[in-house]
Amino acid sequence: MRPLAVLLISALVLPAQQQPGAPAVTSTAQPAASSGAVTKMDLSDVANKAPWVGTGAWMRQVFRPSDTKVTVEGPVHLKDFVVDGKLTLSLKNYLDLVVANNTDVAVQRLSIESPKNAIQRAFGVFDPTLSSNFNATRATTPATNQLQGAQVLSNLNQPFNARFTELLPTSTTVFSQINWSKLSTNDQYSLFNPAYTNTWQMGFTQPLLRNRGAYITKLPITIARATRQQVDFSIYDSVLRLLVTAEGAYWDVISARENLKVNRAALELAQKSLERTNREIELGATSELERFQPEQNAATAQINVTRTEYQLRQFEDALRRQIGADIDPDVRTLPVVLTEDPTKLPDTTKYDRDQLVQTALENRPDLKAQKLALDINDLQIKNALNSLKPLFNLNGSYQTYGRGGPGYNRSTTPPTFMPGGPNDAWSQMFGFNYNTFSFGLQLNLPLRDRAGAANLADAAVAKRLSALRERGLQQQIRQEVLNAVTGVESSREGVRLAQIAVDYAQKRADADQKRYDLGVINIFFLLSAQNDLTTAQSNLVNQTVTYKRNLLTLQQRLGTLLTDRGIVIQ
């Protein structure tokens, strides 16, 4: 009996550092730049964040005041792209800086911590607990009969107990409990005074129906892990949308700059026409009335240049915010040079719409998150089914007892004094001579469980809703991909037609210039041709940038934008 008891004490008092079947939770879920240095989020093992009692980490966590100060790091790598006093950025480098410095991306990066902590919280059901209690009670009462050993009884009772409890992954709850008490009294008939009483008890509770098995016990952990993975996909989708917005800011600047070039060229032509008209009026070659049309044309061109300059300034400020340059005082005022070539002709790829829809269904993170919702619903249904089962538990316990202390042997005449102390009680208890074994069954059978039935019905409805949402999302994805393909094809054709329009407008402007030089036409027709050329060139810029935007939208709808841009989420 003694070796068995020692073995059981060791098994209960020395819990394992980690439960079987519950590996440490690690993850990397941070978008990283494609420049080769893939940034990873520091996700330490959950066990390191929940130290054992008595360790140095626990002492620091509990007794040292926590530092709640938050330090937000500044933008990084901006000065790596400063060339000749200008912030020079290709699209790839720009997106690298967006991923590294964008505040919204950093918010998404940090939002993974809560579901990660939920996994650690789910492991908390396996955490062992140790509880203890000590009381000291002094009681003075008058005697009620002559056998109480004193006219006025005075008792000092000092009980102490400590209990260790732990839920094992097998769904078994085990416990070990030590009870110690000291009773001092003036009762002359007491065998021991003070009397020391010790008991040690250990036992278990094993569910036989409800909450039975490792699967049910670890179900909250499984749900937390599935939820964590669902959040990963949601963050991936959010990063996709943020990068679409960020790249859109890049193309906004390029569009404004190209339009500014067109408007400045138009202003230059308008000023030349006005200067020529003024010279002709001075020489008497034309009427004074011919001055107003060139002046109006030049004023309109100047207005367009001024409007585009201020619009460009706004777009550049928005671009600086995307990469965090507005935070760095050394970089925020530097001119921004974007090296992406907007004049590159669109590709002539023929799109297989059905294949693209299938690609989107395989890659879209929002659809993957919705599929995981169905898995979570299945787990919730199993949890609801478990709650409907009767509570039927098997209980068992073992207890050993010891008592001792100084007292009198009243079997002799006169009674003889027997020395003793608390060690007598401990020796007697661990001698395992006074044992109590107990086994029992506990049954809790609801005759009607309306709440449990309603919970199961809710779980079934939630799964059906998730299935319908998945189908609706698939339909939405298909429509989005088809619309995106149509947009790319339409803008690609728009670029081709806009280029043709520019060629014709250029030829017409050149021809009208020659006709005007020959005196065949007046200034009105020349200015009209120049204005049409400006409109055609501006339309070509807009169509080219629209094509880039539509191609960007298509990549986002397919869920391949991060891969196409060389950005990795780990």
MORA-V830777 format. One record per residue. N is the residue number from 1. PSI is psi as a letter, one per 40 degrees, with the letter a starting at -180 (* if undefined). BURIAL is 1 if it has 9 or more other C-alpha atoms within 8 Angstrom, else 0. Layout:
N_PSI_BURIAL + N_PSI_BURIAL
This chain:
1_d_0 + 2_d_0 + 3_d_0 + 4_d_0 + 5_d_0 + 6_d_0 + 7_d_0 + 8_d_0 + 9_d_1 + 10_d_0 + 11_d_0 + 12_d_1 + 13_d_0 + 14_g_0 + 15_i_0 + 16_i_0 + 17_d_0 + 18_h_0 + 19_i_1 + 20_i_0 + 21_e_0 + 22_g_0 + 23_i_0 + 24_i_0 + 25_h_0 + 26_i_0 + 27_i_0 + 28_h_1 + 29_f_1 + 30_h_1 + 31_i_1 + 32_i_1 + 33_i_1 + 34_e_1 + 35_e_0 + 36_d_0 + 37_g_0 + 38_h_1 + 39_h_0 + 40_i_1 + 41_h_0 + 42_h_0 + 43_g_0 + 44_i_0 + 45_i_1 + 46_d_1 + 47_d_0 + 48_d_0 + 49_e_0 + 50_g_0 + 51_i_1 + 52_i_0 + 53_h_0 + 54_e_0 + 55_i_0 + 56_d_0 + 57_d_0 + 58_d_1 + 59_d_1 + 60_d_0 + 61_d_1 + 62_d_0 + 63_e_0 + 64_h_0 + 65_h_0 + 66_i_0 + 67_h_0 + 68_e_0 + 69_h_0 + 70_h_0 + 71_h_0 + 72_h_0 + 73_i_0 + 74_i_0 + 75_i_1 + 76_i_0 + 77_e_0 + 78_d_1 + 79_e_0 + 80_e_0 + 81_e_1 + 82_h_1 + 83_h_0 + 84_f_0 + 85_e_0 + 86_i_1 + 87_h_1 + 88_h_1 + 89_h_1 + 90_i_1 + 91_d_1 + 92_d_1 + 93_d_1 + 94_d_1 + 95_d_1 + 96_d_1 + 97_d_1 + 98_d_1 + 99_d_1 + 100_d_1 + 101_e_1 + 102_h_1 + 103_d_0 + 104_d_0 + 105_d_1 + 106_d_1 + 107_d_0 + 108_d_1 + 109_d_1 + 110_d_0 + 111_e_0 + 112_e_1 + 113_d_0 + 114_d_0 + 115_d_1 + 116_d_1 + 117_d_1 + 118_d_1 + 119_d_1 + 120_d_1 + 121_d_0 + 122_d_1 + 123_e_1 + 124_d_0 + 125_d_0 + 126_e_1 + 127_h_0 + 128_i_1 + 129_i_0 + 130_h_0 + 131_i_0 + 132_i_0 + 133_h_0 + 134_h_0 + 135_i_0 + 136_h_0 + 137_h_0 + 138_h_0 + 139_h_0 + 140_h_0 + 141_i_0 + 142_i_0 + 143_i_1 + 144_e_0 + 145_i_0 + 146_e_0 + 147_e_0 + 148_e_1 + 149_e_1 + 150_i_1 + 151_d_0 + 152_h_0 + 153_h_1 + 154_h_1 + 155_h_1 + 156_h_1 + 157_h_1 + 158_g_1 + 159_i_1 + 160_h_1 + 161_i_1 + 162_h_1 + 163_h_1 + 164_h_1 + 165_i_1 + 166_h_1 + 167_h_1 + 168_i_1 + 169_d_1 + 170_e_0 + 171_e_1 + 172_h_1 + 173_h_1 + 174_i_1 + 175_i_1 + 176_h_1 + 177_h_1 + 178_h_1 + 179_h_1 + 180_h_1 + 181_i_1 + 182_h_1 + 183_h_1 + 184_h_1 + 185_i_1 + 186_e_1 + 187_h_1 + 188_e_0 + 189_e_0 + 190_h_1 + 191_d_0 + 192_h_1 + 193_h_1 + 194_i_1 + 195_h_1 + 196_h_1 + 197_h_1 + 198_i_1 + 199_i_1 + 200_h_1 + 201_h_1 + 202_i_1 + 203_a_1 + 204_i_1 + 205_h_1 + 206_h_1 + 207_h_1 + 208_d_1 + 209_c_1 + 210_h_1 + 211_f_1 + 212_h_1 + 213_i_1 + 214_d_1 + 215_d_0 + 216_d_1 + 217_d_1 + 218_e_1 + 219_d_1 + 220_d_0 + 221_d_1 + 222_d_0 + 223_d_1 + 224_d_1 + 225_d_1 + 226_d_1 + 227_d_1 + 228_d_1 + 229_d_1 + 230_d_1 + 231_d_1 + 232_d_1 + 233_d_1 + 234_d_1 + 235_d_1 + 236_d_1 + 237_d_1 + 238_d_1 + 239_d_1 + 240_d_1 + 241_d_1 + 242_d_1 + 243_d_1 + 244_d_1 + 245_d_0 + 246_d_1 + 247_d_1 + 248_d_1 + 249_d_1 + 250_d_1 + 251_d_1 + 252_d_1 + 253_d_1 + 254_d_1 + 255_d_1 + 256_d_1 + 257_d_1 + 258_d_1 + 259_d_1 + 260_d_1 + 261_d_0 + 262_d_1 + 263_d_1 + 264_d_1 + 265_d_0 + 266_d_1 + 267_d_1 + 268_d_0 + 269_d_1 + 270_d_1 + 271_d_1 + 272_d_0 + 273_d_1 + 274_d_1 + 275_d_0 + 276_d_0 + 277_d_1 + 278_d_1 + 279_d_0 + 280_d_1 + 281_d_1 + 282_d_0 + 283_e_0 + 284_e_0 + 285_e_0 + 286_i_1 + 287_i_0 + 288_d_0 + 289_e_0 + 290_e_1 + 291_d_1 + 292_d_0 + 293_d_1 + 294_d_1 + 295_d_1 + 296_d_0 + 297_d_1 + 298_d_1 + 299_d_0 + 300_d_0 + 301_d_1 + 302_d_1 + 303_d_0 + 304_d_1 + 305_d_1 + 306_d_0 + 307_d_0 + 308_d_1 + 309_d_1 + 310_d_0 + 311_d_1 + 312_d_1 + 313_d_0 + 314_d_0 + 315_d_1 + 316_d_1 + 317_d_1 + 318_d_1 + 319_d_1 + 320_d_1 + 321_d_1 + 322_d_1 + 323_e_1 + 324_e_1 + 325_d_1 + 326_e_1 + 327_d_1 + 328_h_1 + 329_d_0 + 330_e_0 + 331_d_1 + 332_d_1 + 333_e_0 + 334_i_1 + 335_i_0 + 336_h_1 + 337_h_0 + 338_h_1 + 339_e_0 + 340_h_0 + 341_h_0 + 342_e_0 + 343_e_0 + 344_h_0 + 345_i_0 + 346_i_0 + 347_i_0 + 348_f_0 + 349_h_0 + 350_h_0 + 351_h_0 + 352_h_0 + 353_d_1 + 354_d_0 + 355_d_0 + 356_d_1 + 357_d_1 + 358_d_0 + 359_d_1 + 360_d_1 + 361_d_1 + 362_d_0 + 363_e_1 + 364_h_1 + 365_d_1 + 366_d_1 + 367_d_1 + 368_d_1 + 369_d_1 + 370_d_1 + 371_d_1 + 372_d_1 + 373_d_1 + 374_d_1 + 375_d_1 + 376_d_1 + 377_d_1 + 378_d_1 + 379_d_1 + 380_d_1 + 381_d_1 + 382_d_0 + 383_d_1 + 384_d_1 + 385_d_1 + 386_d_1 + 387_d_1 + 388_e_1 + 389_i_0 + 390_i_1 + 391_h_1 + 392_h_1 + 393_i_1 + 394_h_1 + 395_i_1 + 396_i_1 + 397_i_1 + 398_h_1 + 399_h_1 + 400_i_1 + 401_i_1 + 402_i_1 + 403_i_1 + 404_a_1 + 405_i_1 + 406_i_1 + 407_a_1 + 408_h_1 + 409_h_1 + 410_e_0 + 411_e_0 + 412_i_0 + 413_h_0 + 414_i_0 + 415_h_1 + 416_i_1 + 417_h_0 + 418_h_0 + 419_i_0 + 420_i_1 + 421_a_1 + 422_d_1 + 423_d_0 + 424_d_1 + 425_d_1 + 426_d_1 + 427_d_1 + 428_d_1 + 429_d_1 + 430_e_1 + 431_e_0 + 432_f_1 + 433_d_0 + 434_g_0 + 435_i_1 + 436_h_0 + 437_i_0 + 438_h_0 + 439_i_0 + 440_i_0 + 441_h_0 + 442_h_1 + 443_h_0 + 444_h_0 + 445_h_0 + 446_h_0 + 447_d_0 + 448_h_0 + 449_g_0 + 450_d_0 + 451_d_0 + 452_d_1 + 453_d_1 + 454_d_0 + 455_d_1 + 456_d_1 + 457_d_0 + 458_d_0 + 459_d_1 + 460_d_1 + 461_d_0 + 462_d_1 + 463_d_1 + 464_d_0 + 465_d_0 + 466_d_1 + 467_d_1 + 468_d_0 + 469_d_1 + 470_d_1 + 471_d_0 + 472_d_0 + 473_d_1 + 474_d_1 + 475_d_0 + 476_d_0 + 477_d_1 + 478_d_1 + 479_d_0 + 480_d_1 + 481_d_1 + 482_d_1 + 483_d_0 + 484_d_1 + 485_d_1 + 486_d_0 + 487_d_1 + 488_d_1 + 489_d_0 + 490_d_0 + 491_d_1 + 492_d_1 + 493_d_0 + 494_d_1 + 495_d_1 + 496_d_0 + 497_d_0 + 498_d_1 + 499_d_1 + 500_d_0 + 501_d_1 + 502_d_1 + 503_d_0 + 504_d_0 + 505_d_1 + 506_d_1 + 507_d_0 + 508_d_1 + 509_d_1 + 510_d_0 + 511_d_0 + 512_d_1 + 513_d_1 + 514_d_0 + 515_d_1 + 516_d_1 + 517_d_0 + 518_e_0 + 519_e_0 + 520_d_0 + 521_i_1 + 522_a_0 + 523_d_1 + 524_d_0 + 525_d_1 + 526_d_1 + 527_d_1 + 528_d_0 + 529_d_1 + 530_d_1 + 531_d_1 + 532_d_1 + 533_d_1 + 534_d_1 + 535_d_0 + 536_d_1 + 537_d_1 + 538_d_1 + 539_d_1 + 540_d_1 + 541_d_1 + 542_d_1 + 543_d_1 + 544_d_1 + 545_d_1 + 546_d_1 + 547_d_1 + 548_d_1 + 549_d_1 + 550_d_1 + 551_d_1 + 552_d_1 + 553_d_1 + 554_d_1 + 555_d_1 + 556_d_1 + 557_d_1 + 558_e_1 + 559_e_1 + 560_e_1 + 561_d_1 + 562_d_1 + 563_d_0 + 564_d_0 + 565_e_0 + 566_f_0 + 567_h_1 + 568_h_1 + 569_h_1 + 570_*_1
